[in-house]
């Protein structure tokens, strides 16, 4: 199901430019005391040096989130983030959540590189299968 960004009225708050990077991720959501509230699955829609936009079926109601994905070598990659905003896209029924990366900078960079590599790999694989 596609997200119609024209229907979403929000002010651009990012400090860094974003790139398209659609990747499947798992997530764990935590409250302000560090207690795990829930887990789920979603997709990153875009990515910047400081965060990502996450698409989920359920609203993200928490303070902190840990996103988990698998890199091209099959290794688990985790990145911690702070939930900045969540809103429902009425046209699709999905929730869009802005996540600001927190934690060690090298952990953030490793996750960003993994997300971009996975997205580019998937994108190139799709192009190759269509041109065959």
SEZAMAR-556397 format. One record per atom (N, C-alpha, C): atom name; residue number from 1; x negated, y negated, z negated. Coordinates in steps of 0.02 Angstrom, whole numbers, plus 50000, padded with zeros to 5 digits. Example, Ala and Ser with C-alpha at 12.3 -4.5 7.8 and 13.67 -1.06 7.14 Angstrom:
! residues 2
{a:N k:1 px:49340 py:50284 pz:49610};
{a:CA k:1 px:49385 py:50225 pz:49610};
{a:C k:1 px:49340 py:50165 pz:49610};
{a:N k:2 px:49358 py:50112 pz:49646};
{a:CA k:2 px:49316 py:50053 pz:49643};
{a:C k:2 px:49355 py:49998 pz:49606};
This chain:
! residues 132
{a:N k:1 px:49958 py:50059 pz:50000};
{a:CA k:1 px:50000 py:50000 pz:50000};
{a:C k:1 px:49956 py:49938 pz:50000};
{a:N k:2 px:49968 py:49892 pz:50045};
{a:CA k:2 px:49928 py:49832 pz:50052};
{a:C k:2 px:49949 py:49778 pz:50003};
{a:N k:3 px:49901 py:49739 pz:49981};
{a:CA k:3 px:49914 py:49682 pz:49938};
{a:C k:3 px:49917 py:49620 pz:49983};
{a:N k:4 px:49970 py:49582 pz:49977};
{a:CA k:4 px:49978 py:49521 pz:50016};
{a:C k:4 px:49953 py:49463 pz:49973};
{a:N k:5 px:49890 py:49444 pz:49984};
{a:CA k:5 px:49860 py:49392 pz:49942};
{a:C k:5 px:49893 py:49324 pz:49951};
{a:N k:6 px:49930 py:49314 pz:50005};
{a:CA k:6 px:49965 py:49251 pz:50016};
{a:C k:6 px:50021 py:49241 pz:49965};
{a:N k:7 px:50048 py:49296 pz:49938};
{a:CA k:7 px:50102 py:49292 pz:49889};
{a:C k:7 px:50076 py:49280 pz:49818};
{a:N k:8 px:50011 py:49286 pz:49810};
{a:CA k:8 px:49982 py:49278 pz:49743};
{a:C k:8 px:49955 py:49208 pz:49738};
{a:N k:9 px:49980 py:49172 pz:49691};
{a:CA k:9 px:49962 py:49102 pz:49683};
{a:C k:9 px:49917 py:49096 pz:49622};
{a:N k:10 px:49851 py:49095 pz:49633};
{a:CA k:10 px:49806 py:49087 pz:49577};
{a:C k:10 px:49748 py:49042 pz:49596};
{a:N k:11 px:49720 py:49009 pz:49547};
{a:CA k:11 px:49664 py:48964 pz:49558};
{a:C k:11 px:49599 py:49004 pz:49560};
{a:N k:12 px:49557 py:48988 pz:49606};
{a:CA k:12 px:49492 py:49021 pz:49611};
{a:C k:12 px:49449 py:49003 pz:49550};
{a:N k:13 px:49430 py:49053 pz:49511};
{a:CA k:13 px:49392 py:49041 pz:49450};
{a:C k:13 px:49321 py:49069 pz:49453};
{a:N k:14 px:49304 py:49104 pz:49505};
{a:CA k:14 px:49238 py:49136 pz:49508};
{a:C k:14 px:49183 py:49085 pz:49522};
{a:N k:15 px:49126 py:49099 pz:49490};
{a:CA k:15 px:49066 py:49057 pz:49500};
{a:C k:15 px:49027 py:49079 pz:49562};
{a:N k:16 px:49038 py:49140 pz:49585};
{a:CA k:16 px:48999 py:49168 pz:49640};
{a:C k:16 px:49046 py:49190 pz:49696};
{a:N k:17 px:49022 py:49188 pz:49758};
{a:CA k:17 px:49064 py:49211 pz:49814};
{a:C k:17 px:49080 py:49285 pz:49808};
{a:N k:18 px:49136 py:49305 pz:49834};
{a:CA k:18 px:49156 py:49375 pz:49830};
{a:C k:18 px:49150 py:49408 pz:49898};
{a:N k:19 px:49140 py:49473 pz:49896};
{a:CA k:19 px:49139 py:49512 pz:49958};
{a:C k:19 px:49191 py:49568 pz:49950};
{a:N k:20 px:49217 py:49589 pz:50007};
{a:CA k:20 px:49264 py:49645 pz:50005};
{a:C k:20 px:49226 py:49708 pz:49986};
{a:N k:21 px:49252 py:49745 pz:49939};
{a:CA k:21 px:49221 py:49808 pz:49916};
{a:C k:21 px:49275 py:49850 pz:49884};
{a:N k:22 px:49311 py:49888 pz:49925};
{a:CA k:22 px:49365 py:49930 pz:49901};
{a:C k:22 px:49337 py:49998 pz:49880};
{a:N k:23 px:49340 py:50012 pz:49816};
{a:CA k:23 px:49313 py:50075 pz:49788};
{a:C k:23 px:49360 py:50101 pz:49735};
{a:N k:24 px:49367 py:50166 pz:49733};
{a:CA k:24 px:49406 py:50198 pz:49680};
{a:C k:24 px:49364 py:50199 pz:49616};
{a:N k:25 px:49397 py:50182 pz:49560};
{a:CA k:25 px:49362 py:50182 pz:49496};
{a:C k:25 px:49408 py:50211 pz:49442};
{a:N k:26 px:49378 py:50236 pz:49391};
{a:CA k:26 px:49414 py:50253 pz:49330};
{a:C k:26 px:49401 py:50196 pz:49281};
{a:N k:27 px:49445 py:50189 pz:49233};
{a:CA k:27 px:49432 py:50136 pz:49183};
{a:C k:27 px:49456 py:50159 pz:49114};
{a:N k:28 px:49423 py:50130 pz:49064};
{a:CA k:28 px:49444 py:50138 pz:48995};
{a:C k:28 px:49455 py:50067 pz:48969};
{a:N k:29 px:49510 py:50057 pz:48935};
{a:CA k:29 px:49529 py:49991 pz:48910};
{a:C k:29 px:49523 py:49990 pz:48834};
{a:N k:30 px:49496 py:49934 pz:48808};
{a:CA k:30 px:49483 py:49928 pz:48736};
{a:C k:30 px:49513 py:49863 pz:48709};
{a:N k:31 px:49531 py:49864 pz:48645};
{a:CA k:31 px:49555 py:49803 pz:48613};
{a:C k:31 px:49496 py:49762 pz:48587};
{a:N k:32 px:49510 py:49708 pz:48552};
{a:CA k:32 px:49456 py:49663 pz:48529};
{a:C k:32 px:49414 py:49693 pz:48473};
{a:N k:33 px:49436 py:49749 pz:48443};
{a:CA k:33 px:49396 py:49781 pz:48391};
{a:C k:33 px:49353 py:49838 pz:48420};
{a:N k:34 px:49361 py:49851 pz:48485};
{a:CA k:34 px:49324 py:49905 pz:48517};
{a:C k:34 px:49361 py:49971 pz:48518};
{a:N k:35 px:49423 py:49972 pz:48494};
{a:CA k:35 px:49463 py:50033 pz:48494};
{a:C k:35 px:49491 py:50046 pz:48564};
{a:N k:36 px:49481 py:50108 pz:48588};
{a:CA k:36 px:49506 py:50125 pz:48655};
{a:C k:36 px:49582 py:50128 pz:48654};
{a:N k:37 px:49613 py:50093 pz:48702};
{a:CA k:37 px:49686 py:50090 pz:48707};
{a:C k:37 px:49712 py:50141 pz:48756};
{a:N k:38 px:49682 py:50144 pz:48815};
{a:CA k:38 px:49706 py:50189 pz:48867};
{a:C k:38 px:49652 py:50199 pz:48919};
{a:N k:39 px:49664 py:50245 pz:48964};
{a:CA k:39 px:49620 py:50256 pz:49022};
{a:C k:39 px:49665 py:50258 pz:49084};
{a:N k:40 px:49635 py:50249 pz:49141};
{a:CA k:40 px:49674 py:50252 pz:49203};
{a:C k:40 px:49630 py:50250 pz:49263};
{a:N k:41 px:49661 py:50243 pz:49322};
{a:CA k:41 px:49626 py:50240 pz:49385};
{a:C k:41 px:49648 py:50178 pz:49423};
{a:N k:42 px:49604 py:50152 pz:49464};
{a:CA k:42 px:49620 py:50094 pz:49504};
{a:C k:42 px:49572 py:50087 pz:49562};
{a:N k:43 px:49572 py:50029 pz:49593};
{a:CA k:43 px:49527 py:50013 pz:49648};
{a:C k:43 px:49500 py:49943 pz:49639};
{a:N k:44 px:49435 py:49937 pz:49652};
{a:CA k:44 px:49408 py:49869 pz:49658};
{a:C k:44 px:49428 py:49844 pz:49727};
{a:N k:45 px:49448 py:49781 pz:49732};
{a:CA k:45 px:49466 py:49752 pz:49796};
{a:C k:45 px:49411 py:49708 pz:49823};
{a:N k:46 px:49378 py:49672 pz:49777};
{a:CA k:46 px:49321 py:49631 pz:49797};
{a:C k:46 px:49274 py:49626 pz:49738};
{a:N k:47 px:49216 py:49597 pz:49752};
{a:CA k:47 px:49162 py:49599 pz:49704};
{a:C k:47 px:49120 py:49536 pz:49710};
{a:N k:48 px:49095 py:49512 pz:49654};
{a:CA k:48 px:49047 py:49457 pz:49654};
{a:C k:48 px:48992 py:49474 pz:49604};
{a:N k:49 px:48943 py:49431 pz:49598};
{a:CA k:49 px:48888 py:49442 pz:49550};
{a:C k:49 px:48914 py:49445 pz:49478};
{a:N k:50 px:48971 py:49414 pz:49466};
{a:CA k:50 px:48994 py:49409 pz:49397};
{a:C k:50 px:49058 py:49448 pz:49381};
{a:N k:51 px:49088 py:49481 pz:49432};
{a:CA k:51 px:49148 py:49518 pz:49416};
{a:C k:51 px:49181 py:49550 pz:49476};
{a:N k:52 px:49242 py:49575 pz:49465};
{a:CA k:52 px:49279 py:49609 pz:49518};
{a:C k:52 px:49354 py:49598 pz:49509};
{a:N k:53 px:49391 py:49609 pz:49563};
{a:CA k:53 px:49464 py:49609 pz:49559};
{a:C k:53 px:49486 py:49681 pz:49563};
{a:N k:54 px:49524 py:49703 pz:49513};
{a:CA k:54 px:49544 py:49772 pz:49505};
{a:C k:54 px:49619 py:49779 pz:49520};
{a:N k:55 px:49637 py:49828 pz:49560};
{a:CA k:55 px:49707 py:49843 pz:49577};
{a:C k:55 px:49727 py:49906 pz:49540};
{a:N k:56 px:49782 py:49903 pz:49502};
{a:CA k:56 px:49806 py:49961 pz:49464};
{a:C k:56 px:49882 py:49965 pz:49468};
{a:N k:57 px:49908 py:50024 pz:49454};
{a:CA k:57 px:49981 py:50034 pz:49452};
{a:C k:57 px:50011 py:50005 pz:49388};
{a:N k:58 px:49972 py:50007 pz:49334};
{a:CA k:58 px:49995 py:49983 pz:49269};
{a:C k:58 px:49959 py:49918 pz:49251};
{a:N k:59 px:49992 py:49876 pz:49212};
{a:CA k:59 px:49958 py:49814 pz:49190};
{a:C k:59 px:49900 py:49830 pz:49144};
{a:N k:60 px:49848 py:49791 pz:49148};
{a:CA k:60 px:49790 py:49798 pz:49104};
{a:C k:60 px:49802 py:49754 pz:49044};
{a:N k:61 px:49820 py:49785 pz:48988};
{a:CA k:61 px:49835 py:49748 pz:48927};
{a:C k:61 px:49783 py:49765 pz:48875};
{a:N k:62 px:49729 py:49728 pz:48877};
{a:CA k:62 px:49674 py:49739 pz:48831};
{a:C k:62 px:49625 py:49682 pz:48837};
{a:N k:63 px:49570 py:49687 pz:48803};
{a:CA k:63 px:49520 py:49634 pz:48803};
{a:C k:63 px:49459 py:49655 pz:48844};
{a:N k:64 px:49436 py:49716 pz:48833};
{a:CA k:64 px:49376 py:49740 pz:48867};
{a:C k:64 px:49393 py:49802 pz:48908};
{a:N k:65 px:49355 py:49812 pz:48962};
{a:CA k:65 px:49365 py:49869 pz:49005};
{a:C k:65 px:49297 py:49897 pz:49026};
{a:N k:66 px:49293 py:49963 pz:49033};
{a:CA k:66 px:49233 py:49995 pz:49061};
{a:C k:66 px:49256 py:50027 pz:49126};
{a:N k:67 px:49224 py:50006 pz:49181};
{a:CA k:67 px:49239 py:50035 pz:49246};
{a:C k:67 px:49188 py:50090 pz:49260};
{a:N k:68 px:49211 py:50146 pz:49288};
{a:CA k:68 px:49168 py:50203 pz:49302};
{a:C k:68 px:49178 py:50224 pz:49374};
{a:N k:69 px:49123 py:50234 pz:49410};
{a:CA k:69 px:49126 py:50260 pz:49478};
{a:C k:69 px:49068 py:50309 pz:49487};
{a:N k:70 px:49068 py:50342 pz:49544};
{a:CA k:70 px:49014 py:50388 pz:49561};
{a:C k:70 px:48976 py:50358 pz:49620};
{a:N k:71 px:48909 py:50354 pz:49613};
{a:CA k:71 px:48869 py:50326 pz:49668};
{a:C k:71 px:48857 py:50378 pz:49722};
{a:N k:72 px:48822 py:50359 pz:49775};
{a:CA k:72 px:48812 py:50404 pz:49832};
{a:C k:72 px:48770 py:50466 pz:49815};
{a:N k:73 px:48731 py:50462 pz:49761};
{a:CA k:73 px:48692 py:50520 pz:49739};
{a:C k:73 px:48731 py:50564 pz:49690};
{a:N k:74 px:48793 py:50547 pz:49677};
{a:CA k:74 px:48834 py:50587 pz:49632};
{a:C k:74 px:48826 py:50570 pz:49558};
{a:N k:75 px:48791 py:50515 pz:49543};
{a:CA k:75 px:48781 py:50495 pz:49473};
{a:C k:75 px:48837 py:50448 pz:49451};
{a:N k:76 px:48855 py:50455 pz:49388};
{a:CA k:76 px:48907 py:50412 pz:49359};
{a:C k:76 px:48877 py:50342 pz:49345};
{a:N k:77 px:48913 py:50291 pz:49367};
{a:CA k:77 px:48892 py:50222 pz:49355};
{a:C k:77 px:48947 py:50187 pz:49315};
{a:N k:78 px:48926 py:50155 pz:49260};
{a:CA k:78 px:48973 py:50119 pz:49217};
{a:C k:78 px:48954 py:50046 pz:49214};
{a:N k:79 px:49006 py:50004 pz:49209};
{a:CA k:79 px:48994 py:49933 pz:49198};
{a:C k:79 px:49048 py:49908 pz:49150};
{a:N k:80 px:49027 py:49867 pz:49102};
{a:CA k:80 px:49074 py:49839 pz:49053};
{a:C k:80 px:49099 py:49771 pz:49077};
{a:N k:81 px:49160 py:49757 pz:49059};
{a:CA k:81 px:49189 py:49693 pz:49080};
{a:C k:81 px:49239 py:49666 pz:49029};
{a:N k:82 px:49254 py:49603 pz:49037};
{a:CA k:82 px:49305 py:49569 pz:48996};
{a:C k:82 px:49364 py:49554 pz:49042};
{a:N k:83 px:49423 py:49571 pz:49019};
{a:CA k:83 px:49483 py:49557 pz:49057};
{a:C k:83 px:49496 py:49482 pz:49055};
{a:N k:84 px:49500 py:49450 pz:49114};
{a:CA k:84 px:49510 py:49378 pz:49117};
{a:C k:84 px:49583 py:49360 pz:49132};
{a:N k:85 px:49615 py:49399 pz:49175};
{a:CA k:85 px:49686 py:49387 pz:49191};
{a:C k:85 px:49715 py:49448 pz:49225};
{a:N k:86 px:49780 py:49457 pz:49217};
{a:CA k:86 px:49817 py:49510 pz:49251};
{a:C k:86 px:49882 py:49481 pz:49276};
{a:N k:87 px:49898 py:49497 pz:49338};
{a:CA k:87 px:49963 py:49476 pz:49364};
{a:C k:87 px:49989 py:49528 pz:49413};
{a:N k:88 px:50054 py:49529 pz:49419};
{a:CA k:88 px:50087 py:49578 pz:49464};
{a:C k:88 px:50096 py:49548 pz:49533};
{a:N k:89 px:50078 py:49587 pz:49584};
{a:CA k:89 px:50092 py:49568 pz:49652};
{a:C k:89 px:50161 py:49595 pz:49668};
{a:N k:90 px:50209 py:49550 pz:49673};
{a:CA k:90 px:50279 py:49570 pz:49682};
{a:C k:90 px:50291 py:49609 pz:49747};
{a:N k:91 px:50253 py:49593 pz:49800};
{a:CA k:91 px:50265 py:49627 pz:49863};
{a:C k:91 px:50243 py:49700 pz:49862};
{a:N k:92 px:50193 py:49717 pz:49823};
{a:CA k:92 px:50169 py:49787 pz:49821};
{a:C k:92 px:50187 py:49823 pz:49757};
{a:N k:93 px:50199 py:49785 pz:49703};
{a:CA k:93 px:50213 py:49816 pz:49639};
{a:C k:93 px:50150 py:49833 pz:49599};
{a:N k:94 px:50092 py:49822 pz:49628};
{a:CA k:94 px:50029 py:49835 pz:49593};
{a:C k:94 px:50010 py:49775 pz:49550};
{a:N k:95 px:49965 py:49788 pz:49503};
{a:CA k:95 px:49939 py:49736 pz:49459};
{a:C k:95 px:49868 py:49720 pz:49481};
{a:N k:96 px:49852 py:49656 pz:49481};
{a:CA k:96 px:49785 py:49632 pz:49499};
{a:C k:96 px:49754 py:49601 pz:49437};
{a:N k:97 px:49695 py:49625 pz:49420};
{a:CA k:97 px:49661 py:49603 pz:49359};
{a:C k:97 px:49591 py:49578 pz:49375};
{a:N k:98 px:49577 py:49518 pz:49354};
{a:CA k:98 px:49510 py:49491 pz:49360};
{a:C k:98 px:49468 py:49516 pz:49302};
{a:N k:99 px:49410 py:49545 pz:49317};
{a:CA k:99 px:49365 py:49572 pz:49267};
{a:C k:99 px:49298 py:49536 pz:49273};
{a:N k:100 px:49276 py:49506 pz:49218};
{a:CA k:100 px:49210 py:49474 pz:49216};
{a:C k:100 px:49160 py:49524 pz:49186};
{a:N k:101 px:49106 py:49538 pz:49222};
{a:CA k:101 px:49056 py:49585 pz:49197};
{a:C k:101 px:49021 py:49557 pz:49136};
{a:N k:102 px:49009 py:49600 pz:49087};
{a:CA k:102 px:48971 py:49582 pz:49027};
{a:C k:102 px:48921 py:49637 pz:49013};
{a:N k:103 px:48876 py:49625 pz:48967};
{a:CA k:103 px:48827 py:49675 pz:48951};
{a:C k:103 px:48761 py:49661 pz:48985};
{a:N k:104 px:48714 py:49709 pz:48981};
{a:CA k:104 px:48648 py:49699 pz:49010};
{a:C k:104 px:48651 py:49684 pz:49085};
{a:N k:105 px:48612 py:49636 pz:49106};
{a:CA k:105 px:48612 py:49614 pz:49176};
{a:C k:105 px:48592 py:49671 pz:49223};
{a:N k:106 px:48544 py:49713 pz:49203};
{a:CA k:106 px:48523 py:49768 pz:49247};
{a:C k:106 px:48580 py:49819 pz:49256};
{a:N k:107 px:48620 py:49829 pz:49204};
{a:CA k:107 px:48679 py:49873 pz:49209};
{a:C k:107 px:48729 py:49845 pz:49259};
{a:N k:108 px:48740 py:49779 pz:49256};
{a:CA k:108 px:48785 py:49746 pz:49302};
{a:C k:108 px:48761 py:49752 pz:49374};
{a:N k:109 px:48697 py:49738 pz:49385};
{a:CA k:109 px:48669 py:49741 pz:49452};
{a:C k:109 px:48671 py:49812 pz:49481};
{a:N k:110 px:48657 py:49862 pz:49439};
{a:CA k:110 px:48660 py:49931 pz:49462};
{a:C k:110 px:48731 py:49948 pz:49485};
{a:N k:111 px:48781 py:49927 pz:49447};
{a:CA k:111 px:48850 py:49940 pz:49466};
{a:C k:111 px:48869 py:49904 pz:49530};
{a:N k:112 px:48849 py:49841 pz:49536};
{a:CA k:112 px:48865 py:49802 pz:49597};
{a:C k:112 px:48834 py:49836 pz:49658};
{a:N k:113 px:48771 py:49855 pz:49654};
{a:CA k:113 px:48737 py:49888 pz:49709};
{a:C k:113 px:48773 py:49954 pz:49726};
{a:N k:114 px:48793 py:49992 pz:49676};
{a:CA k:114 px:48828 py:50056 pz:49688};
{a:C k:114 px:48895 py:50044 pz:49722};
{a:N k:115 px:48933 py:49994 pz:49699};
{a:CA k:115 px:48997 py:49979 pz:49730};
{a:C k:115 px:48988 py:49960 pz:49804};
{a:N k:116 px:48940 py:49917 pz:49818};
{a:CA k:116 px:48929 py:49893 pz:49886};
{a:C k:116 px:48906 py:49951 pz:49931};
{a:N k:117 px:48858 py:49991 pz:49907};
{a:CA k:117 px:48834 py:50047 pz:49947};
{a:C k:117 px:48890 py:50097 pz:49962};
{a:N k:118 px:48931 py:50112 pz:49912};
{a:CA k:118 px:48986 py:50160 pz:49922};
{a:C k:118 px:49036 py:50132 pz:49972};
{a:N k:119 px:49052 py:50068 pz:49967};
{a:CA k:119 px:49099 py:50037 pz:50013};
{a:C k:119 px:49071 py:50037 pz:50084};
{a:N k:120 px:49008 py:50018 pz:50093};
{a:CA k:120 px:48977 py:50017 pz:50159};
{a:C k:120 px:48973 py:50087 pz:50189};
{a:N k:121 px:48957 py:50136 pz:50148};
{a:CA k:121 px:48954 py:50205 pz:50171};
{a:C k:121 px:49022 py:50228 pz:50196};
{a:N k:122 px:49073 py:50214 pz:50157};
{a:CA k:122 px:49142 py:50233 pz:50175};
{a:C k:122 px:49164 py:50196 pz:50239};
{a:N k:123 px:49147 py:50133 pz:50243};
{a:CA k:123 px:49166 py:50091 pz:50301};
{a:C k:123 px:49131 py:50117 pz:50364};
{a:N k:124 px:49067 py:50131 pz:50359};
{a:CA k:124 px:49029 py:50156 pz:50417};
{a:C k:124 px:49052 py:50226 pz:50438};
{a:N k:125 px:49070 py:50267 pz:50389};
{a:CA k:125 px:49095 py:50334 pz:50403};
{a:C k:125 px:49160 py:50331 pz:50442};
{a:N k:126 px:49204 py:50284 pz:50422};
{a:CA k:126 px:49268 py:50275 pz:50456};
{a:C k:126 px:49256 py:50251 pz:50528};
{a:N k:127 px:49211 py:50203 pz:50538};
{a:CA k:127 px:49196 py:50178 pz:50605};
{a:C k:127 px:49170 py:50234 pz:50649};
{a:N k:128 px:49126 py:50276 pz:50623};
{a:CA k:128 px:49097 py:50331 pz:50660};
{a:C k:128 px:49150 py:50381 pz:50681};
{a:N k:129 px:49197 py:50397 pz:50637};
{a:CA k:129 px:49248 py:50446 pz:50653};
{a:C k:129 px:49296 py:50420 pz:50706};
{a:N k:130 px:49308 py:50354 pz:50709};
{a:CA k:130 px:49351 py:50326 pz:50760};
{a:C k:130 px:49318 py:50322 pz:50828};
{a:N k:131 px:49252 py:50316 pz:50829};
{a:CA k:131 px:49217 py:50308 pz:50893};
{a:C k:131 px:49198 py:50375 pz:50924};
{a:N k:132 px:49211 py:50430 pz:50889};
{a:CA k:132 px:49193 py:50496 pz:50915};
{a:C k:132 px:49240 py:50518 pz:50969};
